[in-house]
Amino acid sequence: MQSRHPSPLYVRLLWMAAIWAGSVIALLAVAGLLRLVMRQ
């Protein structure tokens, strides 16, 4: 996907925020699963 002009700054910030939030949620989910497994 190529455009004539580079993507605006806010688009990059939105992508970074989405990726960061996704990674944080994934880490929290893994931590929660590990806690459940450790309890048993």
MDTraj code that builds the backbone (N, CA, C; nanometers):
import mdtraj as md
import numpy as np

residues = "MET GLN SER ARG HIS PRO SER PRO LEU TYR VAL ARG LEU LEU TRP MET ALA ALA ILE TRP ALA GLY SER VAL ILE ALA LEU LEU ALA VAL ALA GLY LEU LEU ARG LEU VAL MET ARG GLN".split()
xyz = np.array([
    [0.0852, -0.1196, 0.0000],
    [0.0000, 0.0000, 0.0000],
    [0.0887, 0.1244, 0.0000],
    [0.0972, 0.1898, -0.1119],
    [0.1809, 0.3087, -0.1231],
    [0.0947, 0.4301, -0.1540],
    [0.1247, 0.5403, -0.0872],
    [0.0528, 0.6643, -0.1141],
    [0.1533, 0.7694, -0.1603],
    [0.1047, 0.8724, -0.2253],
    [0.1965, 0.9744, -0.2773],
    [0.2653, 1.0508, -0.1640],
    [0.1936, 1.0710, -0.0566],
    [0.2514, 1.1445, 0.0571],
    [0.2590, 1.0515, 0.1776],
    [0.3567, 1.0713, 0.2658],
    [0.3672, 0.9868, 0.3863],
    [0.2455, 1.0053, 0.4758],
    [0.2145, 0.9012, 0.5510],
    [0.0973, 0.9090, 0.6380],
    [0.1184, 1.0167, 0.7441],
    [0.0124, 1.0858, 0.7814],
    [0.0235, 1.1928, 0.8825],
    [0.0713, 1.1382, 1.0169],
    [0.1156, 1.2298, 1.1004],
    [0.1705, 1.1897, 1.2304],
    [0.0641, 1.1225, 1.3164],
    [-0.0592, 1.1741, 1.3126],
    [-0.1622, 1.1167, 1.4007],
    [-0.1954, 0.9738, 1.3610],
    [-0.1808, 0.9414, 1.2325],
    [-0.2069, 0.8028, 1.1911],
    [-0.1019, 0.7109, 1.2524],
    [0.0242, 0.7542, 1.2492],
    [0.1301, 0.6726, 1.3107],
    [0.1068, 0.6599, 1.4605],
    [0.0660, 0.7697, 1.5246],
    [0.0414, 0.7648, 1.6696],
    [-0.0728, 0.6693, 1.7007],
    [-0.1772, 0.6708, 1.6166],
    [-0.2899, 0.5791, 1.6388],
    [-0.2436, 0.4347, 1.6259],
    [-0.1622, 0.4062, 1.5239],
    [-0.1122, 0.2692, 1.5063],
    [-0.0276, 0.2285, 1.6260],
    [0.0624, 0.3179, 1.6707],
    [0.1479, 0.2849, 1.7855],
    [0.0625, 0.2622, 1.9100],
    [-0.0384, 0.3454, 1.9309],
    [-0.1245, 0.3301, 2.0485],
    [-0.2007, 0.1980, 2.0416],
    [-0.2496, 0.1626, 1.9238],
    [-0.3254, 0.0378, 1.9095],
    [-0.2351, -0.0828, 1.9350],
    [-0.1144, -0.0802, 1.8782],
    [-0.0220, -0.1929, 1.8980],
    [0.0190, -0.2011, 2.0452],
    [0.0458, -0.0845, 2.1074],
    [0.0869, -0.0839, 2.2480],
    [-0.0247, -0.1372, 2.3368],
    [-0.1474, -0.0911, 2.3119],
    [-0.2609, -0.1381, 2.3923],
    [-0.2808, -0.2883, 2.3726],
    [-0.2681, -0.3352, 2.2498],
    [-0.2850, -0.4784, 2.2234],
    [-0.1813, -0.5616, 2.2962],
    [-0.0562, -0.5152, 2.2953],
    [0.0482, -0.5919, 2.3633],
    [0.0255, -0.5920, 2.5140],
    [-0.0181, -0.4792, 2.5688],
    [-0.0440, -0.4721, 2.7132],
    [-0.1586, -0.5658, 2.7511],
    [-0.2652, -0.5654, 2.6713],
    [-0.3793, -0.6534, 2.7006],
    [-0.3366, -0.7993, 2.6911],
    [-0.2542, -0.8310, 2.5911],
    [-0.2072, -0.9693, 2.5758],
    [-0.1236, -1.0095, 2.6970],
    [-0.0357, -0.9208, 2.7430],
    [0.0472, -0.9527, 2.8601],
    [-0.0404, -0.9731, 2.9832],
    [-0.1419, -0.8885, 3.0012],
    [-0.2306, -0.9036, 3.1167],
    [-0.3063, -1.0358, 3.1086],
    [-0.3506, -1.0731, 2.9895],
    [-0.4239, -1.1990, 2.9736],
    [-0.3332, -1.3173, 3.0071],
    [-0.2097, -1.3140, 2.9578],
    [-0.1153, -1.4231, 2.9869],
    [-0.0869, -1.4286, 3.1365],
    [-0.0685, -1.3129, 3.1995],
    [-0.0420, -1.3112, 3.3436],
    [-0.1608, -1.3689, 3.4200],
    [-0.2820, -1.3338, 3.3791],
    [-0.4008, -1.3872, 3.4461],
    [-0.4097, -1.5379, 3.4308],
    [-0.3812, -1.5884, 3.3107],
    [-0.3857, -1.7337, 3.2892],
    [-0.2794, -1.8032, 3.3737],
    [-0.1605, -1.7439, 3.3808],
    [-0.0539, -1.8048, 3.4615],
    [-0.0954, -1.8095, 3.6083],
    [-0.1595, -1.7039, 3.6564],
    [-0.2040, -1.7038, 3.7969],
    [-0.3050, -1.8154, 3.8203],
    [-0.3995, -1.8319, 3.7277],
    [-0.4995, -1.9385, 3.7431],
    [-0.4311, -2.0752, 3.7433],
    [-0.3339, -2.0939, 3.6557],
    [-0.2647, -2.2235, 3.6491],
    [-0.1843, -2.2468, 3.7764],
    [-0.1195, -2.1419, 3.8278],
    [-0.0365, -2.1586, 3.9478],
    [-0.1231, -2.1934, 4.0693],
    [-0.2455, -2.1418, 4.0730],
    [-0.3308, -2.1690, 4.1898],
    [-0.3643, -2.3176, 4.1982],
    [-0.3844, -2.3808, 4.0847],
    [-0.4284, -2.5205, 4.0875],
    [-0.3175, -2.6170, 4.1251],
])
top = md.Topology()
chain = top.add_chain()
for i, resn in enumerate(residues, 1):
    res = top.add_residue(resn, chain, resSeq=i)
    for name in ("N", "CA", "C"):
        top.add_atom(name, md.element.get_by_symbol(name[0]), res)
traj = md.Trajectory(xyz[None], top)
